Structures are given as structure tokens and as C-alpha cells.
Amino acid sequence: MANLLTLSRLLLLIVVAVLFYVEDAALQVLNFFLIIVMFSTDALDGYFARKRNEASLFGALFDIAGDRIVELTLWIVAADNDLIPIWVPLVFIARGVAVDTVRAGHAAARGETPFGLMRSRLGKFIVAGRFMRIFYAVIKACAFCGLAALDALPALFPEGWAALGWLWTWLTYGSVYLAVALCVARGLPVLIEFVYAEKNTIIPRR
């Protein structure tokens, strides 16, 4: 069930990505709600995995891969639509490749789920802690929802946009740059602990 929800999120991503390129304002607003649904399935797959005892190494890796595909696709699409600068998706791509390579390698070697690899208390809170994971997902969802409706709202509600458009824009880009900061902050503990572990690994003499 959990893996099916992850798969459904990837299928919905195709629709969401296409709607970013549609000029119809009503469909752009629809995209706002589809993004909410898509991120809701991210929370539900973890819930069902725990509820039905379906948690597994494959499921954890599939969930992380699904998250990466969703977020990287949306950041790239947003940049391609000139909604954000190109360096934003580049930060997420670089961090994602570096961190997921380390986590996947260690998970395969140790047989642990990727989030179970953190050893320090701070690392566990920032990277694996439930609060931080939910907070990070909510901030990304707010950023993508805001970007999806950024062009539609002025066309549909010109008077309201004239009065409150600044607030929507501020909240949207505040979420974008906070997501970037959290992306880097949540990646550093993984890389630091990896370097520390490798540095302290005793290589046996031949």
C-alpha cells in the first residue's frame, strides 16, 4: 500500500508538471490543489507503512527516490518557467546526489534504513527527526503551491491581488529560500558524519 502511494505520487507529478506550462489560470489554480494532494500522499505512505508493518529498506529507499524525483522535477520546472533562479534547483540536485549516494551506500552496507544511519543527536533531529521531516515537506509544499498560483491569481482576482499580492509573493519566495536553507542544513550532518566515520575507520594491515 505504501509503495503504491509513492507510485501514485510519481504519476500525479506528470500532471502537475504539465499544468505548469498551461496558460489557463483556472488550471493553474487546480495545480495548486494537486500539489497539496501529491504532498499529502508523501505523509500517508509513511503512515501506512508503520500502521501495516510494511516498513522495509526498499520502501524507505523508494520513498526517498520518489521525494527526490518530485522535488527536483518541480524545482526544474519552476526555473524553466522563470519563477525561480536556476541556482535553486542546482543546489537541490547537488545536495541530493551527494547525500543520497552516501545514504544509499551505507544503507546497503549496513542493512539499515537511510534515516536510521544518523548517529549524533543533532543529526538525528535535523535529518531523521519527524518534526524536521514534516516541517521541511510543508515548506516545500508551500513553495510549490505558491509558485503554481503565482501567475493565475492576478488574472482571476485582480483587485484582491492588488491588495494582497505582495503577501502571497513574500510567503512564496520566503518558502522557496527557506527550503533551500533547510536542504543544505539537512544535508550537512549526513556528509559530516560520513567523513568522520570514514576518517575513523581502521584499515587492517595486509
C-alpha positions as CSV (number, residue, x, y, z in Angstrom):
1,M,0.0,0.0,0.0
2,A,2.8,2.5,1.0
3,N,4.7,1.8,-2.2
4,L,1.6,2.2,-4.3
5,L,1.1,5.6,-2.8
6,T,4.6,6.6,-3.6
7,L,4.0,5.4,-7.2
8,S,0.8,7.4,-7.4
9,R,2.7,10.5,-6.3
10,L,5.1,10.0,-9.2
11,L,2.2,9.6,-11.7
12,L,0.5,12.7,-10.3
13,L,3.7,14.6,-10.8
14,I,3.4,14.2,-14.5
15,V,0.1,16.0,-14.5
16,V,1.4,18.7,-12.1
17,A,4.5,19.3,-14.3
18,V,2.4,19.7,-17.4
19,L,0.0,22.1,-15.8
20,F,2.9,24.5,-15.0
21,Y,3.1,25.1,-18.8
22,V,-0.6,25.6,-19.3
23,E,-1.6,29.3,-19.5
24,D,-5.2,28.8,-18.4
25,A,-5.5,30.4,-14.9
26,A,-8.2,28.0,-13.7
27,L,-5.9,25.0,-14.4
28,Q,-3.0,26.7,-12.7
29,V,-5.2,27.1,-9.6
30,L,-6.1,23.4,-10.0
31,N,-2.4,22.7,-9.9
32,F,-2.3,24.3,-6.5
33,F,-4.6,21.7,-5.1
34,L,-3.0,18.8,-6.9
35,I,0.3,19.7,-5.3
36,I,-1.4,19.6,-1.9
37,V,-2.7,16.1,-2.8
38,M,0.7,15.0,-4.0
39,F,2.5,16.0,-0.8
40,S,-0.3,14.5,1.3
41,T,0.4,11.1,-0.2
42,D,4.0,11.5,1.0
43,A,2.7,11.7,4.6
44,L,0.2,8.9,4.0
45,D,2.7,6.4,2.6
46,G,4.8,6.6,5.8
47,Y,1.7,6.3,8.0
48,F,0.5,3.1,6.2
49,A,4.0,1.6,6.2
50,R,4.1,1.9,10.0
51,K,0.4,1.0,10.5
52,R,0.6,-2.1,8.4
53,N,4.1,-3.1,9.4
54,E,5.3,-2.7,5.8
55,A,8.4,-0.7,6.6
56,S,11.4,-2.0,4.7
57,L,14.7,-0.9,3.3
58,F,13.3,-1.0,-0.2
59,G,10.3,1.0,0.8
60,A,12.5,3.6,2.6
61,L,14.7,4.0,-0.5
62,F,11.8,4.1,-2.8
63,D,10.2,6.8,-0.8
64,I,13.3,8.9,-0.8
65,A,13.8,8.3,-4.5
66,G,10.2,9.4,-5.1
67,D,10.7,12.5,-3.0
68,R,13.8,13.4,-4.9
69,I,12.1,12.9,-8.3
70,V,9.1,15.1,-7.2
71,E,11.1,17.9,-5.7
72,L,13.8,18.1,-8.4
73,T,11.2,18.0,-11.2
74,L,9.2,20.8,-9.7
75,W,12.3,23.0,-9.0
76,I,13.5,22.5,-12.5
77,V,10.0,23.2,-14.0
78,A,9.7,26.3,-11.9
79,A,13.1,27.5,-13.0
80,D,12.2,26.7,-16.6
81,N,9.1,28.9,-16.2
82,D,11.3,31.8,-14.9
83,L,9.6,31.6,-11.5
84,I,12.9,31.0,-9.6
85,P,16.6,31.4,-10.4
86,I,18.4,28.4,-11.9
87,W,20.8,28.1,-9.0
88,V,17.9,26.9,-6.7
89,P,17.4,23.6,-8.5
90,L,21.2,23.2,-8.9
91,V,21.6,23.4,-5.1
92,F,18.9,20.7,-4.6
93,I,20.5,18.5,-7.3
94,A,24.0,18.7,-5.9
95,R,22.8,18.1,-2.4
96,G,20.5,15.3,-3.4
97,V,23.2,13.4,-5.4
98,A,25.8,13.8,-2.7
99,V,23.6,12.9,0.3
100,D,21.6,10.1,-1.3
101,T,24.8,8.4,-2.6
102,V,26.2,8.3,0.9
103,R,23.0,7.2,2.5
104,A,22.2,4.5,-0.1
105,G,25.7,3.1,0.1
106,H,25.6,3.0,3.9
107,A,22.1,1.6,4.0
108,A,23.0,-1.2,1.6
109,A,26.2,-2.0,3.5
110,R,24.6,-2.0,7.0
111,G,21.1,-3.1,6.0
112,E,19.6,-0.1,7.8
113,T,17.0,2.4,6.5
114,P,18.6,5.6,5.3
115,F,17.2,7.7,8.2
116,G,18.5,5.1,10.7
117,L,22.1,5.8,9.8
118,M,22.4,9.0,11.8
119,R,24.4,8.6,15.0
120,S,24.7,12.1,16.6
121,R,21.7,13.5,18.5
122,L,21.8,16.7,16.4
123,G,22.0,14.7,13.2
124,K,19.0,12.6,14.2
125,F,16.9,15.7,15.0
126,I,17.8,17.6,11.8
127,V,17.8,14.8,9.3
128,A,15.8,11.9,10.8
129,G,13.5,13.7,13.3
130,R,9.9,13.5,12.4
131,F,9.3,17.2,13.2
132,M,12.0,18.4,10.8
133,R,11.0,16.0,8.1
134,I,7.4,17.2,8.3
135,F,8.4,20.9,8.6
136,Y,10.7,20.5,5.5
137,A,7.9,18.9,3.5
138,V,5.4,21.6,4.5
139,I,7.8,24.4,3.5
140,K,8.5,22.8,0.1
141,A,4.7,22.2,-0.4
142,C,4.1,25.9,0.4
143,A,6.8,27.0,-2.1
144,F,5.5,24.8,-4.9
145,C,1.8,25.8,-4.2
146,G,2.7,29.5,-4.2
147,L,4.7,29.2,-7.4
148,A,1.9,27.3,-9.1
149,A,-0.6,30.0,-8.5
150,L,1.7,33.0,-8.8
151,D,0.6,33.8,-12.4
152,A,-3.0,32.7,-12.0
153,L,-4.2,34.7,-9.0
154,P,-3.6,38.2,-10.6
155,A,-5.7,37.2,-13.6
156,L,-8.5,35.6,-11.6
157,F,-8.6,38.1,-8.7
158,P,-7.1,41.4,-9.9
159,E,-8.5,43.5,-7.0
160,G,-7.5,41.1,-4.3
161,W,-4.1,40.6,-5.8
162,A,-3.6,44.4,-5.9
163,A,-4.2,44.5,-2.2
164,L,-2.6,41.3,-1.0
165,G,-0.4,40.1,-3.9
166,W,2.7,41.3,-2.1
167,L,1.9,39.0,0.8
168,W,1.5,35.9,-1.4
169,T,4.7,36.7,-3.2
170,W,6.6,37.2,0.0
171,L,5.3,34.0,1.5
172,T,6.0,32.1,-1.7
173,Y,9.6,33.2,-2.1
174,G,10.2,33.1,1.7
175,S,9.2,29.4,1.5
176,V,11.5,28.9,-1.5
177,Y,14.6,30.2,0.1
178,L,13.8,28.6,3.5
179,A,13.5,25.3,1.6
180,V,17.0,25.9,0.2
181,A,18.4,26.7,3.6
182,L,16.8,23.6,5.1
183,C,18.0,21.5,2.2
184,V,21.6,22.4,2.9
185,A,21.2,22.2,6.7
186,R,19.7,18.7,6.5
187,G,22.4,17.5,4.1
188,L,25.5,18.7,6.0
189,P,25.1,16.3,9.0
190,V,24.9,13.3,6.6
191,L,28.1,14.3,4.9
192,I,29.9,15.3,8.1
193,E,29.1,12.0,9.8
194,F,30.2,10.1,6.7
195,V,33.5,11.9,6.6
196,Y,34.0,11.4,10.3
197,A,33.1,7.6,10.1
198,E,35.5,7.1,7.2
199,K,38.3,9.0,8.9
200,N,38.0,6.8,12.0
201,T,37.7,3.5,10.1
202,I,40.6,1.3,10.9
203,I,42.1,-0.2,7.8
204,P,43.5,-3.7,8.6
205,R,47.1,-4.4,7.6
206,R,47.7,-7.0,5.0
